[in-house]
Amino acid sequence: MPDRGNTTPMAGNQAIRIAVTTGEPAGIGPELALMLAKRPRSARLVLLGDAALLAERVHALADASAREPSIRIEGYAPAGTVDPGATEVLHVPLVRPVEPGRPDPANARYVLSLLDRALSGCLSGEFDAMVTAPLHKAIINDAGIRFSGHTEYLAEKTATPRVVMMLVGGGMRVALATTHRPLAAVPAAITAELLTETITILHADLVRRFGLPTPRILVAGLNPHAGEGGHMGREEIDVIAPALDKLRERGLQLVGPLPADTLFVPRTLAQGDCVLAMYHDQGLPVLKHASFGHGVNVTLGLPVIRTSVDHGTAFDLAGSGRADPGSLAAAVDLACTLAHTARTA
């Protein structure tokens, strides 16, 4: 599968501005965000988080490497000049002091306030895109706040009726028809309406965000062997194939429904620009096997550009300096590319 659109450009003479939320404060997000300072920058990165917390993690990173602190934190000034050697931080205060590896539900509101600030900045044009470090859904729910994930939260905040989750990595783009849903509930959720809306969003953002004028989408079946002519389930015959036929009448380039067990072989992947899997664990294990630690989660259908890491908070590594920033760095690179496409469209 072609893996186009993963460079890190500038747009004209003005650097693209990316808001990076530092996520769960007791996890690895804050130090991963700080590690971005070590990379060459062709975008203006603004870290959103508690300035004192980030300063503490700077020293933790230095201690882990037995070196003097080399990351300089500077307060974010939207209209001010930027010191190219400093790391800009938009200060958002913690609710309660935090210890690495020990999450506190009291800070759930803090985590959500990072998302709210990044989102408002993207909607106003202050930022070109937002990149999110990992948070911990259970801790937010423990605080009494119903929360099922970044994707759903941002959709609700922007009044977006449907969004599509897609991961990019390992030379693949894999989108999901259903996301965080029990496996037993998936067949009933696969409807013609869901597929039509999902594929329409996927096609539109492959064109708009990724700059692919005629994207070709490989669509997985739901059942083993794509139902094997109805002998292993009729969803492909009754729901998936008819929905794809109607979309083809609108000019969309769709292949399928294809058996998922052979869809991910190189010869088949080379025929498309993206895969649409029917459920979470149908498509993502393959992509994460090929790219874990360097994959990127992209939310399609939002009015803003949002990318994220493909991993969790790793409380056992928090504060150690041993976490791998590869996925967050890839998320920043992809956000820059998508923002550049948006500016030049």
Residue frames as qw, qx, qy, qz and C-alpha x, y, z in Angstrom:
[[0.000, 0.888, 0.459, 0.000, 0.00, 0.00, 0.00],
 [0.374, 0.566, -0.063, 0.732, 1.47, 3.38, -0.92],
 [0.485, -0.627, -0.416, 0.446, 2.46, 5.33, 2.21],
 [0.306, 0.529, 0.149, 0.778, 2.29, 8.85, 0.82],
 [0.253, -0.788, -0.122, -0.548, 2.22, 11.98, 2.92],
 [0.780, -0.560, -0.204, 0.191, 4.64, 11.50, 5.81],
 [0.523, 0.313, -0.157, 0.777, 7.17, 14.34, 5.49],
 [0.328, -0.703, -0.413, 0.477, 7.45, 17.34, 7.79],
 [0.404, 0.495, 0.278, 0.717, 7.09, 20.54, 5.72],
 [0.065, -0.382, -0.238, 0.891, 6.82, 24.26, 6.19],
 [0.302, 0.730, 0.598, 0.133, 3.96, 26.27, 4.68],
 [0.230, 0.901, 0.052, 0.365, 5.38, 29.31, 2.94],
 [0.299, 0.515, -0.464, 0.656, 7.47, 31.43, 5.31],
 [0.517, -0.472, 0.302, -0.647, 5.29, 30.73, 8.33],
 [0.110, 0.171, -0.966, 0.159, 5.93, 27.63, 10.41],
 [0.619, -0.372, -0.574, -0.387, 3.01, 25.34, 11.00],
 [0.228, -0.420, 0.551, -0.684, 1.91, 25.57, 14.64],
 [0.649, -0.157, -0.730, -0.145, 1.07, 22.31, 16.43],
 [0.520, -0.539, 0.341, -0.568, -0.55, 21.99, 19.86],
 [0.567, 0.119, -0.809, 0.102, 0.78, 18.92, 21.71],
 [0.676, -0.574, 0.069, -0.458, -1.28, 17.85, 24.72],
 [0.132, 0.510, -0.809, 0.261, 0.89, 16.10, 27.30],
 [0.688, -0.149, -0.663, -0.255, -1.85, 13.71, 28.44],
 [0.787, -0.555, -0.269, -0.024, -2.09, 11.82, 31.72],
 [0.007, -0.882, 0.382, -0.275, 0.37, 13.59, 34.04],
 [0.671, -0.493, 0.545, -0.097, 1.37, 10.40, 35.88],
 [0.911, 0.264, 0.298, 0.107, 2.16, 8.61, 32.62],
 [0.645, -0.124, 0.341, 0.672, 4.85, 8.92, 29.97],
 [0.348, 0.813, 0.398, 0.245, 3.12, 11.67, 27.98],
 [0.143, -0.976, 0.073, 0.147, 4.91, 14.65, 29.57],
 [0.480, -0.560, 0.530, 0.419, 8.41, 13.24, 29.02],
 [0.598, 0.341, 0.614, 0.385, 7.60, 12.02, 25.50],
 [0.233, 0.934, 0.252, 0.103, 6.49, 15.55, 24.63],
 [0.284, -0.882, 0.288, 0.241, 9.71, 16.97, 26.06],
 [0.671, -0.170, 0.592, 0.414, 11.76, 14.48, 24.03],
 [0.540, 0.731, 0.373, 0.189, 10.45, 16.20, 20.91],
 [0.080, -0.965, 0.165, 0.187, 12.82, 19.05, 21.75],
 [0.546, -0.444, 0.604, 0.374, 15.71, 16.81, 20.72],
 [0.614, 0.390, 0.617, 0.300, 14.40, 16.46, 17.17],
 [0.162, 0.001, 0.319, 0.934, 14.91, 18.86, 14.24],
 [0.223, 0.619, 0.603, -0.452, 11.88, 21.14, 14.00],
 [0.094, 0.149, 0.476, 0.862, 10.21, 22.53, 10.93],
 [0.339, -0.666, -0.513, -0.422, 7.03, 23.34, 12.85],
 [0.125, -0.456, 0.424, -0.773, 6.35, 25.42, 15.92],
 [0.565, -0.295, -0.770, 0.017, 5.46, 22.96, 18.69],
 [0.299, -0.490, 0.284, -0.768, 3.54, 24.19, 21.72],
 [0.381, -0.122, -0.894, 0.200, 3.32, 21.75, 24.64],
 [0.497, -0.537, -0.098, -0.675, 0.15, 22.02, 26.72],
 [0.754, -0.276, -0.564, 0.190, 0.62, 21.07, 30.35],
 [0.506, -0.857, -0.058, 0.077, 1.60, 22.13, 33.83],
 [0.390, 0.807, -0.363, 0.256, 4.88, 24.04, 33.55],
 [0.389, -0.642, 0.603, -0.271, 6.19, 22.87, 36.94],
 [0.911, 0.001, 0.400, -0.098, 5.41, 19.24, 36.11],
 [0.785, 0.597, -0.038, 0.164, 7.25, 19.54, 32.80],
 [0.079, 0.825, -0.485, 0.279, 10.23, 21.18, 34.50],
 [0.676, -0.423, 0.571, -0.194, 10.40, 18.24, 36.91],
 [0.923, 0.246, 0.293, 0.030, 10.35, 15.78, 33.99],
 [0.468, 0.813, -0.306, 0.162, 13.17, 17.72, 32.31],
 [0.217, -0.680, 0.654, -0.251, 15.34, 16.95, 35.33],
 [0.842, -0.092, 0.504, -0.168, 14.17, 13.32, 35.40],
 [0.828, 0.556, 0.013, 0.066, 15.22, 12.94, 31.77],
 [0.226, 0.811, -0.481, 0.244, 18.59, 14.49, 32.57],
 [0.538, -0.499, 0.631, -0.250, 19.08, 12.17, 35.56],
 [0.926, 0.159, 0.326, -0.101, 18.22, 9.15, 33.41],
 [0.750, 0.611, -0.073, 0.243, 20.91, 10.11, 30.92],
 [0.706, -0.454, -0.052, 0.541, 23.41, 11.27, 33.59],
 [0.388, 0.350, 0.193, 0.830, 23.67, 14.64, 31.88],
 [0.005, 0.299, 0.289, -0.910, 22.89, 18.22, 32.75],
 [0.408, 0.661, 0.575, -0.255, 19.38, 19.36, 31.74],
 [0.268, -0.115, 0.477, 0.829, 19.49, 20.54, 28.13],
 [0.003, -0.607, -0.681, -0.410, 15.80, 21.30, 27.52],
 [0.058, -0.111, -0.259, 0.958, 14.86, 24.91, 28.18],
 [0.035, 0.647, 0.761, 0.020, 11.20, 25.66, 28.85],
 [0.035, -0.018, 0.051, 0.998, 9.76, 28.98, 27.72],
 [0.330, 0.482, 0.602, -0.544, 6.25, 30.29, 28.29],
 [0.355, 0.443, 0.685, 0.456, 4.04, 30.31, 25.21],
 [0.084, 0.577, 0.105, -0.805, 3.43, 33.75, 23.75],
 [0.633, 0.535, 0.559, 0.032, 1.12, 33.50, 20.72],
 [0.413, 0.901, 0.084, 0.104, 2.27, 36.74, 19.12],
 [0.360, -0.834, 0.369, 0.196, 5.79, 36.80, 20.52],
 [0.460, 0.629, -0.620, -0.094, 9.09, 35.80, 19.01],
 [0.979, -0.187, 0.009, -0.083, 10.17, 32.21, 19.44],
 [0.210, -0.702, 0.677, 0.070, 13.58, 31.17, 20.74],
 [0.777, 0.304, -0.474, -0.281, 14.44, 28.28, 18.40],
 [0.375, 0.284, -0.829, 0.303, 16.36, 26.53, 21.17],
 [0.301, -0.103, 0.621, -0.717, 13.54, 26.59, 23.72],
 [0.134, -0.323, -0.923, -0.162, 10.50, 24.39, 24.27],
 [0.298, -0.268, -0.032, -0.915, 7.30, 26.41, 24.35],
 [0.175, -0.300, -0.905, 0.244, 4.82, 25.49, 27.08],
 [0.378, -0.457, -0.219, -0.775, 1.26, 26.72, 27.33],
 [0.028, 0.116, -0.808, 0.578, 0.74, 26.41, 31.08],
 [0.659, -0.380, -0.366, -0.536, -2.37, 24.60, 32.27],
 [0.206, -0.501, 0.669, -0.508, -2.28, 24.02, 36.05],
 [0.394, -0.089, -0.914, 0.047, -2.64, 20.60, 37.63],
 [0.597, -0.611, -0.235, -0.464, -5.49, 20.08, 40.06],
 [0.775, -0.600, 0.199, -0.028, -3.25, 18.11, 42.43],
 [0.022, -0.708, 0.691, 0.144, 0.51, 17.43, 42.51],
 [0.952, 0.203, -0.100, -0.206, 1.41, 14.22, 40.74],
 [0.456, -0.542, 0.693, 0.134, 3.95, 11.44, 41.17],
 [0.449, 0.394, -0.669, -0.442, 5.08, 9.45, 38.12],
 [0.338, 0.024, -0.939, -0.058, 3.31, 6.12, 37.88],
 [0.046, -0.366, -0.790, 0.490, 0.60, 7.07, 40.42],
 [0.090, -0.406, -0.465, -0.781, -2.46, 8.45, 38.61],
 [0.036, 0.302, 0.603, -0.737, -4.94, 10.51, 40.59],
 [0.146, 0.623, 0.726, 0.252, -8.58, 10.85, 39.46],
 [0.113, -0.813, -0.247, 0.516, -8.49, 14.41, 40.83],
 [0.139, -0.499, 0.417, 0.747, -6.44, 15.34, 37.75],
 [0.426, 0.414, 0.768, 0.239, -9.01, 14.03, 35.28],
 [0.202, 0.917, 0.296, -0.174, -10.35, 17.54, 34.75],
 [0.205, -0.736, 0.412, 0.497, -6.82, 18.73, 34.06],
 [0.420, -0.036, 0.794, 0.438, -6.37, 16.10, 31.33],
 [0.324, 0.674, 0.649, 0.141, -9.63, 17.14, 29.67],
 [0.004, 0.929, 0.067, -0.365, -8.76, 20.82, 29.96],
 [0.323, -0.433, 0.591, 0.598, -5.65, 20.15, 27.84],
 [0.325, 0.336, 0.796, 0.385, -7.87, 18.74, 25.10],
 [0.119, 0.863, 0.473, -0.130, -10.32, 21.62, 25.40],
 [0.139, -0.822, 0.174, 0.524, -7.57, 24.23, 25.08],
 [0.310, -0.214, 0.718, 0.586, -5.94, 22.53, 22.11],
 [0.274, 0.523, 0.776, 0.223, -9.29, 22.10, 20.40],
 [0.069, 0.912, 0.293, -0.278, -10.34, 25.71, 20.92],
 [0.213, -0.667, 0.396, 0.594, -6.99, 26.83, 19.52],
 [0.313, 0.053, 0.806, 0.500, -7.43, 24.69, 16.42],
 [0.203, 0.710, 0.673, 0.052, -10.97, 25.91, 15.85],
 [0.031, -0.922, -0.106, 0.371, -9.89, 29.55, 16.15],
 [0.665, 0.701, -0.084, 0.243, -6.92, 29.15, 13.82],
 [0.332, -0.846, 0.413, -0.057, -4.35, 29.69, 16.58],
 [0.471, -0.349, 0.795, 0.159, -3.05, 26.16, 15.92],
 [0.475, 0.356, -0.575, -0.563, -2.94, 24.26, 12.64],
 [0.763, -0.054, -0.624, -0.160, -3.36, 20.83, 14.26],
 [0.553, -0.596, 0.431, -0.392, -3.41, 19.05, 17.59],
 [0.626, 0.230, -0.741, 0.079, -1.37, 16.01, 18.62],
 [0.684, -0.564, 0.122, -0.446, -2.40, 14.10, 21.72],
 [0.156, 0.373, -0.873, 0.274, -0.17, 12.15, 24.10],
 [0.479, -0.266, -0.826, -0.132, -1.81, 9.18, 25.87],
 [0.430, -0.389, 0.327, -0.746, -4.37, 9.51, 28.62],
 [0.076, -0.019, -0.982, 0.174, -5.96, 6.83, 30.80],
 [0.430, -0.351, -0.464, -0.690, -9.67, 6.33, 30.22],
 [0.602, -0.420, -0.672, 0.099, -10.28, 4.38, 33.43],
 [0.336, -0.219, -0.389, 0.829, -8.86, 7.18, 35.61],
 [0.188, -0.113, -0.162, -0.962, -11.18, 9.71, 33.99],
 [0.595, -0.356, -0.577, -0.432, -14.15, 7.40, 34.53],
 [0.553, -0.301, -0.635, 0.448, -13.04, 6.84, 38.14],
 [0.102, -0.075, -0.211, 0.969, -13.42, 10.59, 38.58],
 [0.295, 0.545, 0.650, -0.440, -17.11, 10.25, 37.71],
 [0.314, 0.608, -0.243, -0.688, -16.73, 11.57, 34.15],
 [0.840, 0.295, 0.454, -0.024, -18.10, 9.33, 31.42],
 [0.144, 0.775, -0.484, -0.379, -15.32, 9.04, 28.88],
 [0.937, 0.158, 0.313, 0.004, -14.76, 6.46, 26.15],
 [0.731, 0.026, 0.300, 0.612, -11.77, 8.01, 24.39],
 [0.162, -0.395, 0.191, 0.884, -10.19, 10.99, 22.66],
 [0.031, 0.167, 0.713, 0.680, -12.05, 10.28, 19.43],
 [0.190, -0.643, -0.730, -0.135, -15.52, 10.28, 20.93],
 [0.290, -0.665, -0.313, 0.613, -14.77, 13.25, 23.19],
 [0.136, -0.301, 0.303, 0.894, -13.58, 15.46, 20.34],
 [0.057, -0.349, -0.761, -0.544, -16.56, 14.42, 18.21],
 [0.236, -0.725, -0.632, 0.140, -18.96, 15.46, 20.96],
 [0.279, -0.601, -0.108, 0.741, -17.15, 18.75, 21.60],
 [0.025, -0.242, 0.442, 0.863, -17.33, 19.69, 17.91],
 [0.635, 0.369, 0.361, -0.574, -20.89, 18.38, 17.41],
 [0.300, 0.398, -0.739, -0.454, -19.58, 16.02, 14.75],
 [0.858, -0.057, 0.095, -0.502, -22.20, 13.27, 14.22],
 [0.987, -0.002, 0.117, 0.109, -19.70, 10.66, 13.06],
 [0.014, 0.817, -0.561, -0.131, -15.93, 10.39, 13.05],
 [0.958, 0.213, -0.192, 0.019, -13.66, 7.66, 11.77],
 [0.548, -0.694, 0.447, 0.135, -10.63, 6.24, 13.53],
 [0.837, 0.511, -0.168, 0.105, -7.67, 5.46, 11.29],
 [0.632, -0.627, 0.340, 0.303, -4.17, 4.29, 12.14],
 [0.598, 0.762, -0.247, 0.028, -1.18, 4.97, 9.90],
 [0.360, -0.689, 0.628, 0.015, 2.05, 3.00, 10.10],
 [0.602, -0.147, 0.770, 0.151, 4.03, 0.12, 8.72],
 [0.015, -0.102, 0.677, 0.729, 3.25, 1.27, 5.19],
 [0.109, -0.475, -0.848, -0.208, -0.50, 0.96, 5.86],
 [0.304, -0.145, 0.168, -0.926, -3.54, 3.07, 6.56],
 [0.263, -0.292, -0.919, -0.039, -6.25, 1.13, 8.42],
 [0.359, -0.238, 0.095, -0.897, -9.62, 2.70, 9.26],
 [0.022, 0.152, 0.944, -0.291, -12.34, 1.15, 11.41],
 [0.332, -0.436, -0.555, -0.626, -16.06, 0.84, 10.80],
 [0.654, -0.701, -0.207, -0.193, -16.60, 0.20, 14.54],
 [0.210, 0.660, -0.536, 0.482, -14.16, 1.09, 17.30],
 [0.000, -0.226, 0.813, -0.536, -14.39, 0.37, 21.04],
 [0.754, -0.079, -0.056, -0.649, -17.35, -1.98, 20.96],
 [0.619, -0.232, 0.737, -0.143, -17.73, -5.50, 22.42],
 [0.013, 0.198, -0.848, -0.492, -17.19, -8.13, 19.73],
 [0.170, 0.394, 0.899, -0.086, -20.67, -9.58, 20.34],
 [0.216, 0.751, 0.356, -0.512, -22.20, -6.20, 19.46],
 [0.127, -0.414, 0.496, 0.753, -20.33, -5.71, 16.18],
 [0.182, 0.256, 0.841, 0.441, -22.58, -7.62, 13.71],
 [0.050, 0.782, 0.614, -0.099, -25.68, -5.61, 14.63],
 [0.144, -0.775, 0.016, 0.616, -23.68, -2.38, 14.36],
 [0.232, -0.181, 0.643, 0.707, -22.62, -3.07, 10.75],
 [0.429, 0.667, 0.544, -0.275, -25.45, -1.40, 8.87],
 [0.518, 0.557, 0.377, 0.528, -25.73, 0.13, 5.42],
 [0.081, -0.974, -0.098, -0.185, -26.06, 3.57, 7.05],
 [0.604, -0.700, 0.265, 0.273, -22.91, 3.10, 9.14],
 [0.708, 0.009, 0.456, 0.540, -20.87, 1.88, 6.17],
 [0.359, 0.760, 0.342, 0.421, -22.13, 4.65, 3.90],
 [0.209, -0.974, 0.027, -0.086, -21.29, 7.39, 6.39],
 [0.691, -0.550, 0.340, 0.322, -17.95, 5.86, 7.38],
 [0.678, 0.177, 0.456, 0.548, -16.72, 5.32, 3.82],
 [0.226, 0.882, 0.256, 0.324, -17.93, 8.76, 2.75],
 [0.361, -0.915, 0.171, 0.058, -15.89, 10.38, 5.56],
 [0.747, -0.313, 0.436, 0.393, -12.90, 8.16, 4.85],
 [0.595, 0.488, 0.409, 0.490, -12.93, 8.94, 1.14],
 [0.065, 0.961, 0.138, 0.231, -13.38, 12.69, 1.74],
 [0.437, -0.850, 0.270, 0.114, -10.48, 12.96, 4.19],
 [0.767, -0.068, 0.440, 0.461, -8.17, 10.84, 2.08],
 [0.435, 0.679, 0.315, 0.501, -8.78, 13.45, -0.62],
 [0.117, -0.948, -0.063, -0.288, -8.84, 16.55, 1.59],
 [0.562, -0.776, 0.283, 0.031, -6.27, 15.71, 4.28],
 [0.742, -0.273, 0.517, 0.327, -3.97, 13.24, 2.52],
 [0.190, 0.672, -0.373, -0.611, -4.07, 14.76, -0.96],
 [0.308, 0.006, 0.911, 0.274, -5.10, 11.53, -2.73],
 [0.358, 0.180, -0.218, -0.890, -7.36, 12.61, -5.63],
 [0.794, 0.010, -0.362, -0.488, -8.89, 9.17, -6.28],
 [0.275, -0.431, 0.803, -0.306, -8.28, 7.00, -3.22],
 [0.697, 0.025, -0.653, -0.296, -8.81, 3.28, -3.57],
 [0.480, -0.420, 0.532, -0.557, -10.26, 1.68, -0.42],
 [0.456, 0.061, -0.885, -0.073, -9.97, -2.03, 0.37],
 [0.605, -0.356, 0.175, -0.690, -12.98, -3.13, 2.43],
 [0.031, 0.167, -0.968, 0.183, -12.82, -6.19, 4.68],
 [0.598, -0.353, -0.588, -0.414, -15.70, -8.56, 5.16],
 [0.531, -0.580, 0.312, -0.533, -17.04, -9.24, 8.64],
 [0.937, -0.187, 0.237, -0.177, -17.00, -13.04, 8.70],
 [0.516, -0.381, 0.685, 0.346, -14.22, -15.56, 8.04],
 [0.363, 0.124, 0.748, 0.542, -13.57, -15.83, 4.30],
 [0.228, 0.088, -0.138, -0.960, -15.93, -12.86, 3.84],
 [0.683, 0.097, 0.310, -0.654, -18.86, -15.15, 4.64],
 [0.183, -0.154, 0.929, 0.281, -17.91, -17.80, 2.08],
 [0.263, -0.161, -0.681, -0.664, -20.98, -17.23, -0.06],
 [0.604, -0.398, -0.061, -0.687, -23.30, -17.08, 2.94],
 [0.821, -0.132, -0.554, 0.039, -22.15, -20.31, 4.56],
 [0.536, -0.169, -0.484, 0.670, -20.31, -18.44, 7.34],
 [0.056, -0.590, -0.355, 0.723, -22.67, -15.50, 7.69],
 [0.375, 0.656, 0.568, 0.325, -24.77, -13.29, 5.45],
 [0.155, -0.824, -0.117, 0.532, -23.61, -9.80, 6.46],
 [0.258, -0.314, 0.527, 0.747, -21.44, -9.53, 3.34],
 [0.112, 0.346, 0.796, 0.483, -24.36, -10.48, 1.07],
 [0.112, -0.762, -0.637, -0.030, -27.14, -8.62, 2.83],
 [0.241, -0.916, -0.143, 0.288, -25.40, -5.48, 4.10],
 [0.421, -0.586, 0.331, 0.608, -21.79, -4.86, 3.07],
 [0.396, 0.113, 0.661, 0.628, -21.81, -5.63, -0.66],
 [0.144, 0.780, 0.559, 0.241, -25.03, -3.67, -1.39],
 [0.234, -0.910, -0.073, 0.336, -23.70, -0.65, 0.51],
 [0.433, -0.409, 0.470, 0.652, -20.46, -0.77, -1.47],
 [0.367, 0.408, 0.682, 0.484, -22.34, -1.05, -4.76],
 [0.032, 0.919, 0.391, 0.027, -24.32, 2.12, -4.03],
 [0.327, -0.811, 0.178, 0.451, -21.16, 4.00, -3.15],
 [0.493, -0.074, 0.611, 0.615, -19.50, 2.81, -6.36],
 [0.281, 0.718, 0.572, 0.280, -22.38, 4.38, -8.26],
 [0.127, -0.978, -0.070, 0.151, -21.21, 7.71, -6.76],
 [0.523, 0.771, -0.303, 0.201, -17.73, 7.15, -8.20],
 [0.473, -0.704, 0.513, -0.129, -15.90, 5.84, -5.14],
 [0.591, 0.430, -0.682, -0.029, -13.12, 3.33, -5.79],
 [0.647, -0.406, 0.502, -0.406, -13.90, 0.38, -3.49],
 [0.523, 0.260, -0.803, -0.120, -12.63, -3.19, -3.50],
 [0.068, -0.067, 0.878, -0.469, -14.44, -5.84, -1.48],
 [0.601, -0.684, 0.354, -0.214, -15.76, -7.17, 0.71],
 [0.564, 0.498, -0.651, 0.103, -12.48, -9.06, 1.00],
 [0.867, -0.349, -0.335, 0.116, -11.51, -11.91, 3.37],
 [0.252, -0.929, 0.241, -0.123, -9.58, -10.27, 6.18],
 [0.814, -0.402, 0.365, 0.209, -7.13, -13.15, 6.52],
 [0.701, 0.185, 0.386, 0.570, -5.70, -12.52, 3.05],
 [0.171, 0.956, 0.203, 0.124, -6.39, -8.79, 2.72],
 [0.303, -0.910, 0.252, 0.128, -3.18, -7.82, 4.52],
 [0.811, -0.029, 0.353, 0.466, -0.77, -9.62, 2.22],
 [0.221, -0.497, 0.231, 0.807, 1.55, -7.24, 0.33],
 [0.150, 0.174, 0.715, 0.661, 0.12, -7.99, -3.11],
 [0.089, -0.725, -0.667, -0.142, -3.41, -7.03, -2.04],
 [0.288, -0.764, -0.215, 0.537, -2.34, -4.01, 0.01],
 [0.314, -0.227, 0.392, 0.835, -0.46, -2.67, -3.00],
 [0.084, 0.466, 0.705, 0.529, -3.78, -2.33, -4.82],
 [0.235, -0.840, -0.457, -0.173, -5.20, 0.25, -2.41],
 [0.154, 0.597, -0.255, 0.745, -4.52, 3.42, -0.42],
 [0.353, -0.323, 0.524, -0.705, -6.38, 2.40, 2.73],
 [0.323, -0.184, -0.927, -0.046, -8.06, -0.58, 4.38],
 [0.524, -0.360, 0.122, -0.762, -11.46, -0.37, 6.08],
 [0.236, -0.008, -0.949, 0.209, -11.74, -3.06, 8.78],
 [0.468, -0.539, -0.532, -0.456, -15.11, -3.91, 10.28],
 [0.656, -0.739, -0.129, -0.083, -13.93, -3.92, 13.91],
 [0.245, -0.890, 0.383, -0.039, -11.02, -2.94, 16.13],
 [0.552, -0.466, 0.683, 0.108, -9.18, -6.25, 16.45],
 [0.826, 0.443, 0.339, 0.085, -9.68, -7.20, 12.82],
 [0.537, 0.786, -0.021, 0.306, -7.42, -4.48, 11.46],
 [0.148, -0.920, 0.301, -0.203, -5.25, -3.05, 14.20],
 [0.817, -0.415, 0.370, 0.152, -3.24, -6.12, 15.31],
 [0.796, 0.377, 0.235, 0.412, -1.73, -6.34, 11.82],
 [0.243, 0.868, -0.047, 0.430, -0.83, -2.65, 11.66],
 [0.455, -0.823, 0.295, -0.168, 0.54, -2.58, 15.21],
 [0.909, -0.151, 0.284, 0.264, 2.64, -5.65, 14.55],
 [0.665, 0.505, 0.167, 0.524, 4.20, -3.80, 11.63],
 [0.218, 0.657, -0.033, 0.721, 4.59, -0.41, 13.32],
 [0.571, -0.744, -0.346, 0.032, 4.06, -0.49, 17.10],
 [0.547, -0.546, -0.034, 0.634, 5.82, 2.39, 18.76],
 [0.175, -0.234, 0.347, 0.891, 5.81, 4.36, 15.53],
 [0.053, 0.525, 0.762, 0.375, 2.18, 4.19, 14.42],
 [0.080, 0.030, 0.126, -0.988, -0.16, 7.17, 14.40],
 [0.116, 0.571, 0.799, -0.151, -3.86, 7.42, 15.24],
 [0.023, -0.037, -0.242, -0.969, -5.76, 9.93, 13.07],
 [0.270, 0.511, 0.690, -0.435, -9.33, 11.08, 13.69],
 [0.088, 0.164, 0.591, 0.785, -11.13, 11.64, 10.39],
 [0.150, -0.656, -0.675, -0.302, -14.28, 13.72, 9.95],
 [0.334, -0.686, -0.338, 0.551, -13.46, 16.39, 12.54],
 [0.285, 0.943, 0.116, 0.123, -13.30, 20.08, 11.57],
 [0.168, -0.865, 0.472, 0.021, -9.71, 20.08, 12.90],
 [0.706, 0.381, -0.590, 0.090, -6.62, 17.94, 12.32],
 [0.608, -0.597, 0.430, -0.299, -5.93, 15.56, 15.19],
 [0.744, 0.280, -0.602, 0.066, -3.28, 12.84, 15.41],
 [0.651, -0.622, 0.320, -0.295, -2.18, 10.75, 18.36],
 [0.063, -0.470, 0.880, -0.027, 0.11, 7.99, 19.54],
 [0.745, 0.002, -0.552, -0.375, -0.75, 4.32, 19.09],
 [0.550, -0.045, -0.750, 0.364, 0.04, 3.32, 22.70],
 [0.496, -0.758, -0.406, -0.120, -0.99, 3.95, 26.28],
 [0.241, -0.924, 0.151, -0.255, 0.29, 5.72, 29.38],
 [0.772, 0.225, -0.473, 0.360, 2.91, 3.09, 30.43],
 [0.472, -0.839, 0.081, -0.258, 2.84, 4.00, 34.12],
 [0.905, -0.310, 0.086, 0.278, 5.70, 1.57, 34.78],
 [0.659, 0.269, 0.112, 0.693, 8.00, 3.70, 32.61],
 [0.029, -0.931, -0.185, -0.313, 6.84, 7.14, 33.74],
 [0.334, -0.913, 0.232, -0.038, 9.67, 9.31, 34.98],
 [0.855, -0.254, 0.345, 0.293, 12.34, 6.80, 33.96],
 [0.102, 0.750, -0.414, -0.506, 13.44, 8.43, 30.71],
 [0.331, -0.164, 0.886, 0.280, 13.22, 5.03, 28.97],
 [0.573, 0.567, 0.518, -0.285, 9.99, 5.58, 27.03],
 [0.436, 0.098, 0.589, 0.673, 10.20, 5.58, 23.24],
 [0.208, 0.581, 0.173, -0.768, 9.00, 8.85, 21.67],
 [0.186, -0.042, 0.758, 0.624, 8.76, 7.33, 18.19],
 [0.089, 0.591, 0.785, 0.163, 4.98, 7.24, 17.95],
 [0.059, -0.853, -0.289, 0.431, 4.55, 10.81, 19.22],
 [0.183, -0.503, 0.420, 0.733, 7.22, 12.04, 16.84],
 [0.152, 0.194, 0.823, 0.511, 5.48, 10.26, 13.96],
 [0.033, 0.750, 0.651, -0.112, 2.17, 11.81, 15.04],
 [0.096, -0.773, 0.015, 0.627, 3.75, 15.28, 14.92],
 [0.191, -0.245, 0.651, 0.693, 5.25, 14.61, 11.50],
 [0.111, 0.431, 0.834, 0.327, 1.93, 13.44, 10.10],
 [0.024, -0.822, -0.454, 0.343, 0.06, 16.37, 11.66],
 [0.138, -0.607, 0.266, 0.736, 2.52, 18.72, 9.94],
 [0.146, 0.021, 0.787, 0.599, 1.95, 17.03, 6.61],
 [0.042, 0.630, 0.770, 0.090, -1.82, 17.17, 6.93],
 [0.085, -0.816, -0.230, 0.524, -1.69, 20.82, 8.02],
 [0.159, -0.405, 0.481, 0.761, 0.51, 21.67, 5.06],
 [0.116, 0.303, 0.840, 0.435, -1.95, 19.95, 2.72],
 [0.020, -0.774, -0.604, 0.190, -4.80, 21.96, 4.27],
 [0.135, -0.726, 0.027, 0.673, -2.93, 25.24, 3.81],
 [0.077, -0.362, 0.601, 0.708, -2.01, 24.60, 0.22],
 [0.337, 0.399, 0.849, 0.082, -5.30, 23.04, -0.95]]
